[in-house]
C-alpha cells in the first residue's frame, strides 16, 4: 500500500472496484493502527487511501476510527493537512461535525505544531457557526498560553479575521468600530507599533470602553496579541488594568488579560509589576473573595503562589472579616488556605484575634456551622502547634460554651478542649507528685 512496498497495482484496482472487498480492506486498515499511520504518512499510501476514503458513509465510518485514535500523530505530520482536507471535502455533515469535535479536543496540541496549526485553521474556517463559536470560546480561554508562541498568535489572528468572529460584536456600534480599527492595524503586513499605541491609549482614556472591550472574547484576543509588542503599549494597558482592577479580575476574559500583562513585563525582567498586581489583589481581597466566579479563583491562585508578601497582603485585606467569611463555602475555602499557608503567620494571628473578640452566640453558630466548624477546628489545631499563648486564650474563650456544644456538630471542638484540659490536669498532678 505504501511506496516502500511492492504492491501490485492490479491487486489494488481489484480491491478498489469490487464493492465487497472494500469494507474488508477498510477493516484491515482500521485494526492495525501502526500500519494505518505508516500508510497515511507515505505519499503513495495516502494517495491510495484517499481513493478508498469517500466511497461510502459506511467506509468513512470505519476509516475515521483509526484517524481519531491516532489524531495528534496523524495531523501533526506533513501529510495531515491533505487527509484533513479529504475528510472535510467528502464526508457527510455528521462526520464533518465529528471531525470538528475531535479537532476541538486536540486544539492545544495542534496549535503548538506547525503542521497541526495549519489543519486547525482549515477546520475552524469550514466549521459551521456552532463549532466556530466553540473554537472561538476555547481559543479565548487559552489565549494567554497561545500568545506565548508565534504559532498560537497566528491562530488567534486567523480567528480574528473570520467574518463570524467579527459578527460577534456588531450589536454594539461603538465597540464594533473600535475593533474594526484594531483589525485594520493588526492585518497590516508591517504592524505599526505607533498605531497600536494610539488605539491602546484610546482605550485607556475611556475606562468604561476598556472594560467593555477586554471582557469580550474578540477584544480579549486582540489585547493578548498586542501585549508584549512594545514597552509603551504595555504601560498603557497596565495603567488601564490597574484603573479598573476589580472589573478586570472578576471577569473570565479580563482575568486572562491581567495575567498576560504580568508576563509581558516579567519577560522584560520587570518584576515590579508582578508585585504591584499582587498588592492590588490584597487591597481588594474582600471583594474578590466574595465574587464566586473569577474573583474568588484569583485570590486562591494568588495564595497558591506561596509568596509571603502576597499572603500577608491578602490576610490584611480580609482583616475583621474572617468569621464572616468562615460561614460561606467559598469564603471558608480562602480562610482555610490562608491559615494553612505556613509561609506567613499573619492570617492565623488575625483569625485568632477575631475569635477571642467574638461574642458567644456567634462563636456557637460558628462551631455548629458546616464550614465554620472546620475553620474553628483547624485554627485550634494550628494555634496549639504554633502559638501556645493564643491557644490558651482560645481555650479560655470556648470553655464556657462546651455544654452547649456537646452532642452537636461542635462536638469535635469540645473534644479538643477536653483533651487539652485533661493534659493540663495530668501535668499539674505530675508536678505535684514530684
Order of alpha helices (4+ residues) and beta strands (2+ residues): alpha-alpha-alpha-alpha-alpha-alpha-alpha-alpha-alpha-alpha-alpha-alpha-alpha-alpha-alpha-alpha-alpha-alpha-alpha-alpha-alpha-alpha-alpha-alpha-alpha-alpha-alpha-alpha-alpha-alpha-alpha-alpha-alpha
